[in-house]
Structures are given as C-alpha cells and as structure tokens.
Amino acid sequence: MSKLSELKSYLVDDGYLFNELNNGNVVMISGQWGSGKTHFWKNEIEPEFTKLNDDAKAYVYISLYGKENTESIKNEILLKAYESVKKENKTLQRSISVFDNISKVIPSISIWGIKFDSTSIEGFLTSKKVNQAKEFLIDGGVICFDDFERKSKKIDLNDLFGLITQLAQEMQCKIVLILNSDVFEGKDAIVFRNVKEKTVNKFLYFSPSIEELFYSIFDEKKYRTLIPYKEDILNWIKNTDELNARFYIQILDNCLEWISKDLPTEALKAITYISIFFSKHHFTLEYEKEDSTKMHTTIKYFLDQGFYEIAEFLVKTAPQIFSGTKPFPLTETIQLLMSDINKQKKENKVLYSEDYLKRQNEEVEKNRVLIVDFIKYIYFLNVEEELGEDIYCKVNNFIQSGILLKDN
C-alpha cells in the first residue's frame, strides 16, 4: 500500500476523523512545501465528509490566505458550518473566504465575542442560524485550517493557536492543520515550537513518493489524452528529483495544451524540464547564438549584472566538467565555481576590487540553486536533445508567454 493510501485509510477507512473518541483532538498533517498536501486533502479526504451530514455535523475548510484577524476566521467558520449542513446558499458560502472582515457589516448578536446583525448579508445570519451553526460543529464537526504560510502577519500566532485550542476543547470538534514542515520563521518559529506540543494531539507526516504524487494528480479526467505519454512524463520528472504538485500540474497542463494543437510530441520532454526550470527560477532555457556559442538567458542575466566570471564558468568550464562520460557530481558545482573564481582572482589581481569580489560571492550565494539547476538541466538532462531549434524555441516561448498558437 502506498503512503498516500495508508494515510487515507487511517483518516477515513479506519475512521480517525469519524470516531467520536477523537472529538476535541487537533491533527497536524505536515510535509515539505509543494508535496501535494492540499491536493491530497481536497481530492481524497474532503469528499468523504458528506457522511457527516447524516449526523447533522459540519465540515469546514478554512484557507488562512489573506486573513488579517481571528474575527474574520470565526465568522467564516460559522457561516460555512451552517451552509455545510443546510446548503441554502452555495454562492454565499464560496464568496465568504474571498471577502475578509465580514464582522464589520454584522454588528449585533454576540457569539464567541463577535456581534452579528440579523439584517446583514441578506438576512443569512440570524441568532437561530448562528446557534445552529454551533450545534453542527459541537461533538463531531471537523474544521481544516490550511495555508498557514500565507496568513497575514497581522494575525498573532499565539492568538491563532489559542482559537484553535478553544475550538477543539470547547466545541469538541476535530481540527486538522495542514502546513509545511518549515512554515514558520523567526519569532513565529519560536512561538510554534512552544505551542504545538500543547495544542496538537496527533502528528501525521505527509511524504509521498514522486510516483504517488504524480499518479494522484494524473488521475484527473482532463489528463486522459496524455495517457500514452504518462510513463515518459513521470520518468522525466523523476530525473529532476522534484517533488512538487504545482510543478506537476503545470507540466501536465502545458503538455495537454501542446498536443491539443497537434504539435510534435517529441517536445514533451523539453516541456517537462523547461516548465520546472521556469517555475523555480522565472527563466526559460532558451538561447541566442553568438558566433558558435549558445548564450542562454540565464548566462545573459549574469553578464548583464556584470558578473563575468560566473557567466564564463557556465559557458566554458561547466560544459567540460559536467557533461563528460564521467561528469562531476552536481553537489560540487558551487565549490568548483568558487575555485574557478579564486583562480582567476590570483591571476588577475589588478582587475578585482574587494567590493567586487564581495558582491560576486554574494551573487553566487544568492543564486546557488539557479546555478546548479542550470547545469543540471542543460548538461545533465540535455533538454535540447533530438529537438530542432525551431521547436525548442517554440517550447520556450510558450512556457514563458503562456500563449500557444496553432501552426498554420
């Protein structure tokens, strides 16, 4: 059984999220950024909560994206809890999370310290409905909080986890937190370490393999046209070692659009690699020919910034040491680059000022992932292999512009 299947089985089939003995518990599902936690939750777990309606219990999903205070979060919980069971106004439910600070227009009935007015929001909230919303959550409702990394800095983390603890303990509902392993930084990281042990009852680590994540995304009906290329696309992704749901979706959408225009399918490999590189660095892998040298956009970036040594390393040195029959490990890229720079520094002392050397070192450190990835995709993965210049140019332009027109 795959890790994703095991996790789903534990939460749904074995009934953790539906067992009344777990009421009042806070569950944390954590994993690295982009590993597909939200996609998994929305597609594999969320549809199962229709079962809660049989017991008149609510399921509420809250994205913390853009939330600026805990009041707006409380309001959204109440509104969505009511709609989860009653299903009176789906349009309103969908718009709740888009328009923040609802409490500003509903000032009179006090629940959780917030006042609502029964004449606001087209009469949706009345004291009776608010109380019903609470009943739908008490003793068995489920609330999922997501997008912690995108919450407003105006929300104090202590206050947020205080609300979560209050909901779990006083309402005896189950709380699910979806977040990245390293979501919090600085002061928030210290606060999180202090509160998570007191708040969270169950820690679940989300760590799918590349295959599991890819298959879970590919399962969508719209990708059926790509079935003949499914395993090839997967293998190209595996070559990159990138575990990122957003990248996979971007790749599949780009491939789908490409073949819908009846364009050459041999370009799908380049589309896969260039899509990832562009998503990570906002550069394509396109190039211009200057004499016999291919001047890639990435290299031109360093030239335009005046860092000629970095550009020369990528043009002359890297092809020799990273593309032979026994290429150097990519992990040595930065050390080799700095060694190359230091060698040139010793040979041309007059050309270098201390300020320039400092700035160049800072540039290497700032762009170490870009430099390593460029070498990886250009020399190791050989993105241009068996692809004509015209098609290669078209692929890069498509990924950069987002526009793909059918050839006449």
N, C-alpha and C positions, 0 to 999 in steps of 0.2 A: 504494500500500500504506500502511495506517495505521501510526502509530508503534508501537502495540502489536503489530501483525502483524510489523513489521520486527524488533522485539526478540525475539519468539518465534522467528521464522525464524533469527535469528542464534544464539540459545541452543540451539535444538532442531534445526531443519531443516539448518542449516549445521554443526551438530554441535559447537559450542564446549564444551558440557557433557559431551559423549561422546567427545571427541577425547583420546587418551592423551597427546598432546603438551602438553596443558594441565593434566596432573596436577601437583599442587603449587601451583596458582595460586589466588589469592584474588580473587574478583569482587565488586565493590560495586555494588548497584543502589540508587540514591538518588533522592529526589524529595520534593516537598513533602508535609507531613502530610495524610493523608486522600485522597491521589491514587489510591489503589487498588492499591498495590504488592503487599500481601499477597494481596488478592483475585486479582490477575493471576497471582501465583506459584502459589497454591493451585489455581486453576481451569484455567490454561493451561499451566503448566510442570510442576507436580508429577505429574500423571497420566502424563507421558512417562517417568518414571523406572522404570516397570515393565520397561523394556528392560534395565536394569542387572542384573536378576535372572538373565538369560540367561548373564551372565558371573560370577554369584555375587558381585556387588558391591552395596553397601548405599547407600540414600538415607536420610538422617536430617534431620528438621526439628526445630529447637530454638527454642522461644519463650523469651526471656530474662525474660519476665514473672515477677516474684516470686523469681527465682533469687538466692540470698544468698551463694553461694560457687562457685568454679570446680570444686570436688569434685562437687557435685550435677550440674553441667553434664557433666562427664566421665562420670559414672555413667549419665546419661540417654543420652549418645551411644552407649556400649557396649551398653546394653540395646536401644535402638532399632535399632542396626546389626544386631544378631543377629536381631531379630524381622523386620526389613526383608526378609531373605533367607529365614529359616526359617519365619516366620509360624506359630509354635507357639502363641502366646498373645496374641491381639489385645487382649483385655481388659486384660491387664497393661501392654501397650505404651501403650494410651490413658491409663492411670492414672499412668504414670511422671511426666509433667510436672506433674500435679496435686499430688503429694506430694513435697515437696522433701527434700533432705539424706538421700537413700537410703543414703549411705555409713555413716550412724550404725548401721544394722542389718546391714551386711555387712562385718565387720571382718577378713578373713584372707588373701586372695590379693592380691598386690601387682601392680597394673598401672598405669602412669602415676603411680606413687606412692600409689595408692589400694588399700586392702585389702578383699577380698571373702571372704565365707564361703559355702562351697558348700551349707550347710544353710539359708541365708536365702532369703526371698522364694519360699517353696515349692519350693526347690531349683532355681529358674530359672537362677541363675548358678553355674556350676562353672568350674574352671580351664580345662577344654576349651572351654566355650562362650565364655568371655571371649576366649580366643585366637582362636576362630573369628570373633568379632565384629571383632577387629582385622584379621583377614585379609580380611573383607568390605569394609573401608574402604581397606586398602592398595592403592595403584596403581589408582585409578579410582573409589573411592567418592565420594559427594557429601554434604556437610553444609551445611545452610542455617541461618543464625542470623538471628532476627527479633526485633522488639520491644525494640530497644536502649533506646528512651526509657523503657521500663517496668522495666528491670533495677533491682535493689536497689542503693542507694548503698553497701551493704556490699561490693559487688564493685568492686575497683580496676580502672580501665580499662586500666592497664598490664598487669595480670595477665591480663585477659580477652584482650587482643590478643596477649599472649605465648602463651596457649593456642592461639589461632587460628593464629599463625605456626608453632607447634610441630606442630600437626595437619597443616598444609599441607606443611611441609618434611619431617617425619619419616615421615608416613604416605603422602605423595604422593597425597593425595586432593584433590578440588576443594572449595573453601569459597566459599559465597555469603553475602554480608552484605546484609540488607535494612534500610535505615534512612532516616530523614528527613534532608533537607538540613541542617537546623539542630538536630539532635537533641541535641547536646552544648552545655552552657553552663559558664561559669566555668572552673574548673580542668580539668574534663574536656575542654572545647573546646581548651585548650592542648595537653593530652596527645594528643588525637585528631589535631590538626594535625601533631604530631611523629611519630606512629606510622603514620599512614595511608599516607604515601609509601613507608615501608619495608615495610609489610605487604601493601598492595593492589596487585595486578598489572593489574587491569582495572577501569576506572570506566565504568558504564553509567547514563545519566541517564533516569529514568522520568518522562515528561512527556506523558501522553495529553491529547487534547482533551476537552472536556465530552462531545461526541458519542461518542467512543471509549469513554470510561469508562462512560457511561450504557448504551450498547449491550452492553458486556461483562457488565454486571450484569443487564440486562433479559433476557439470553439464557437465564436460568434458567427451567425449565419452569413453575414455580409462577406466573410472571407472564403466562402466555399469555392469561389472562382480560382482561388490560389492553391487549392488542394494539390494540383500536380507539382507545385514548387515548394510545398510545405517543408519537406525534409531538407531541401537545399537551403532554404532561408534559415531554418533552425541551425544547420551546421555552420553557416556563415556567421550567425550571431554567436555561436559557441566559440568560434575562432577569436572573437573580440573579448570574451570573458566578461561581458557587460550584463549585469542583472538589473534590468530597469524596465518596468512595464510601459512607461511613457515612450521609451525608445522603440519598443516592440510594436506598439500601436502606430507610431509614426512610420516605421518601416512598412508594416502591412498596408497601411492606408496609401502610402506612396506607391508600393508595388501594385496595389489594386487599381489605382488611377492610371498607372503606366500601361498595364496590359489592356485596360479598357479602351485605350487609344490605338490598340493593335501595333504597339511599338515592340522592337526586338526584345525577347525575353532574356537574352544573354546579358542584358544590362541590369537584371535584378540583383546580381552580386554587388555591382557598384552602387546601386541604390541603397542596399542594406548598409554597406560600410559608410558611404557618404552621409546618409541620414543620421547615423550615430555620431559621426565626427562633427557634423553641423549642429546637432542638438547639444553637444557638450561644449563646443567652442565658438559657435557662430561664424566659423569659416567653412567653406567648401574645400574640396581637394582639387579645384580647377587650377590651371596653369596657363602661362603665356610663354611662348618660345622666344628666347633671346639668344641669337646665334644657335648653338647646339645645346644650350642649357634650358631646362624647363624651370621657369620662375613661378613657383606655386604661390597662391595668395598668402599662405602662412609665412613663407620666407619673405615675401614683399613687405609684410607687416613689420618684421624686424628691421628690414632695410630702411623703411620709412621712418622708423623710430631712431635710426642712427646706430643700431647695434649690429655692425657689420660682421663681427666675429661669430655671433650666433647664426646669422644668415649663411656665412661661409661654411660653418660646421654642417649645417643642414644640406647645403648644396654639394660640397666636395668630400668632407670627411665621412659623414654618416652613410652615404651610399657604399663606401668601400668597406666599412667595418660592420655594417648591419645587414648587408644584402648578399654576402658570400655564401659558400657552401656550408661554412661553419660560422654563422653570424654571432656577434656578441649578444649576451642577454640584455633585454631592454632595461633591466634594473640598473645597468651600469651607464645608462645614457647620460645622466647629469654629471656623474664623475668624469666621464670621458670628455664631455663638453667643457667642464671647468679646467681639466688638464690641458685641453687644446687652447683655451683662452690664456692660461698661465704661461704656456709655452710661447705664444705669440707676444705676450707681455714682456717676457725676458728678452726676446729677440728684437723688439721694437720699443724700448723703454721711452724714447723721446716722444712717441705718438700717443702715449697714455697719461692722462692726469689721474690723480687719486679719486677725484669726484666721478670721472667717467667710469673707472673700474668699480666704484661702489654702486653706481647706477646700473651697470651691466650685471653685477652679481644679484642685485635686487630684481632685475628683469628676468634673470634665469630662475630665481626662486619663485617669482610670481607666476611664471609660465611653465613650470616644470612639467605639469600634466599635458599641456598643449604640445610641448617639445617631444615628450616621449610618445604621445599618441600620434603625432605627425609621422615620426619614424616608423611606428608600428603599422600604420595604415598604408603608408607609401612604399616602404621597403619590405616589411614582413608580410603584409596581407596583399600587396601588389594589386591595388584597386583597379589599375588600368589594364590588367592582364586580359589579352584577347578581346579588347574592346576598341573599336575605331575611335579616332579623335573626335569626329563629329558627334557620335553617340555619347561619348564621355562628356563632352561639352554640354550637350543637351540635358544629361542627367544632373550635372552640377547646377545648371541654370534653373532647372525645375525645382530642385531641393532648396535653392537659395530664394527664388522668387515665389515658389508655391504655385506657379502657373504652368500648366502643361497643355499646349495646343496640339491638336492632331495634325500630322504632316499632310500637306495637300498632295 
